[in-house]
């Protein structure tokens, strides 16, 4: 999840995040990356970043998918410390 409160285009931030994720995690999963967009939103920034509609959730949210062949190349983060957080799943 993210909220863009800056001057950058949200689609550019998404592409950068995907490139950094690819750099840090390696080859994306075979099914690519998915996200859901609320009913009132259209997901324009995700479409601009290469995601395509792949279905609808039971609650009516759009399922968007980025296929592996549409992923940006790996990108090394400018400041590694900002992206090296432990993920805790409870």
N, C-alpha and C positions, 0 to 999 in steps of 0.2 A: 504494500500500500504506500502511496505517496500523495503528497499535496504540493502542487507547484505554487509557491508564493513569490517566485523570482521573475526575472525578465526573460528566462530561457523558454523556448517552446517545450511543452510537455512531451511531445513526440521525440524531441532530441534527447531529453533526459531519459526516456525509456530506452532508446537505442544505446545510449552510453551505459546504462545499468545492465543491459543485456550483454554488451561487449565485455564489461568488467566481470560479470557473472561467468561468461565463457572463459575468460582468462583465468579466473580463480577455480572454476569447477571442471573445466575441460569440455569434452564433447557433450552437447545437449542431449537430453533423452530422445529416444526414437520418435515419440509423439510431439516433440517440441515443447513449447511453453503455452500454458493456458491462463486466462484470466476471465473474471466475470465483470460485467458492467451493469449497474443498476438500471431498472426499467425506464427511469426518466432520462437517462443518458444514452448517447449513441456511440460512445467510444471513439470519437473522431481522432483523438491523439494516438490511440492504439492502432487504428486503421492506418494512420500516416506512418506509424513505426513498422508496419508490415503485417500486423495481425489481421486475420480474416474471420468472419462469422462462422462458427462451427456448431451452433445449436442454441438451445435455450434451457435454462434450469427449470426445475419444478416450480420455483417461485417467480418465474418470468424474466429472470435476468439473462442477458445475452452472454453466451459462451464464446470467447474469442480465442483463436489459436494462432501461434506463430510457428510455422513449419520449420524444421531443422535447416532446410536449404535457404531460408529467408533470414537466418540469424546473421547479425553483424559479425565481423571478424573479432577475435580476442583483442581486448584493449586493456593495457596495464593502467591501473588507477594512478593519478598524480600523487596522491598521498595514501599509501597502503594502510596506515593506521585507522583511517576513517572507515575502512571496509572489512576490518578483521575483528568482528564481534562474535562472541559465542552465541549460538542459537540454542535456546532452552525450550524444550517441548514438554509441557507438564501433562 
